[in-house]
Amino acid sequence: MARDSYDDMVSPDPRMRRGSGSSKVGLIAAFCVLICLVAVVLYLLFAPPQEEKVEAVTTSHEPISVEVKEPVKVVEPETKEVVEVKTEATVQSVKEESSVAPVVARELSSAIKNDISPSNKLTFKEHIVQDGESLVSIAELYSLKPETLISVNRIKNIAAITPGVKLMIPDRDGVYYTVKDGDMLSKIVRRFELDMTWKELQELNGLKSENIKVGQELFIPDPIQTVGAVSASSISFKSPLKGSITASFGQTVDGKNVKGIYISASAGSPVMAAGKGAVVDAGVNDEFGRFVVISHDEGYKTTYAYLERVEVKVGNEVEQGDIIASVGLSSLIPSTLYFLLEQNGITLNPEIFI
C-alpha cells in the first residue's frame, strides 16, 4: 500500500508528463524565437552603421588613391601643357620683342636722323626775289626777321634787294659770329647765353669737331632777335677806335643784349667817325652815357656810346676818320666804346663792315 502510494506519487499519468514536456519545448522555442528576433533587431540596429563606417573607410581609402595617383597622372600632363603653352607664348613674345625691338630702334634711329638731326643742323632754302617783294615781306613769308636775312645773305644795302636777286633762307633766326683768338665753342655759348650746349652749337653749324679757327663764321641762333649784315653797298665804314673787340654783336653783357660791339682801348684814346656824315644827336642818357649819333647816306646811322669827352656838336659835318670823341675812365664801362650800326631802323653787325 505504501508502495502503491509511492508509486502513485512518483509515477503520475503518462499523458500528464507528455503535456508538461510539450509546454517546456514550446517555451524554449518561443525563447529561441525571441532571441532570434532580438538578434535580428540588434543586427538591424547595429549592422547599417557598421556598413556606413566600412563605406566611409573605403571611401577614405579610395580618394587617397585618387588624390595621390590620379592627380599625378592627370594634373602633370595638364601642368605640362600649361607650361608648354606659357613657354611657347613667352618664347614667342620674346622672339616678337627681339624681332620688333630692332625694327623700332631702327625706325627711331631713322626718325632721329631724318627728323631730329635736321632740326639741330642749320638748313637753307633758296628764294628768288619777285616783283613787289621787299626784304620785310620775304622775311614775313618765312616767319623770320629781316635782320636774319641781312646777316645770312651778306646784305650791306637793303635797297639792293631787287627782283631776280637770289636769297638764302635759313630755317631759323640768328646771327653770324666771326671767331676770334682764344674763342672756344663753350665760351661762345656762355658769351651769347645760348640755351644749348657747345656740342649742339657744333652740330648746328655742321662742324666735324669742336675745333674752330680765327676768322671762321658760326651761326648763333637768335641771340638778340636782331642780326648782322653784309653785301653790296656804295658806302664803306671803318673801325671808330683802335683797340680790341671785347663784346660781340648779339652777346649778353650784364643781362643785356649787345646790339653793336664793345671796343676797348687805353684811356683817352680818340674815337673817330666810322664814315662820312652829319652829327644828328649828342648828349647823355642812362642807356649810352655820353654819346654821339651820326647820320650817313642810304639810311645808315652810327652811334658812339660810353664816351668820356665829346668833340663835336649836332649839325657838324664829319669825314671818315675825323676825331669826334674819346674814351676814358668816366664812361659807363671804363676805356670802352659801344659802337652801333643801323640802316633804316634795322640793326646791323658792325664787325661785318669794319
Beta strands, then each sheet from edge to edge (+ up, - down):
strand 1: 124-128
strand 2: 166-170
strand 3: 174-178
strand 4: 217-221
strand 5: 244-247
strand 6: 252-253
strand 7: 256-257
strand 8: 261-264
strand 9: 270-272
strand 10: 277-285
strand 11: 289-295
strand 12: 300-307
strand 13: 309-310
strand 14: 317-318
strand 15: 323-326
strand 16: 336-343
strand 17: 346-348
sheet 1: 1+ 2-
sheet 2: 3+ 4-
sheet 3: 5+ 8- 16+ 12- 11+ 10- 14+
sheet 4: 5+ 8- 16+ 17-
sheet 5: 6+ 7-
sheet 6: 9+ 15- 13+
end
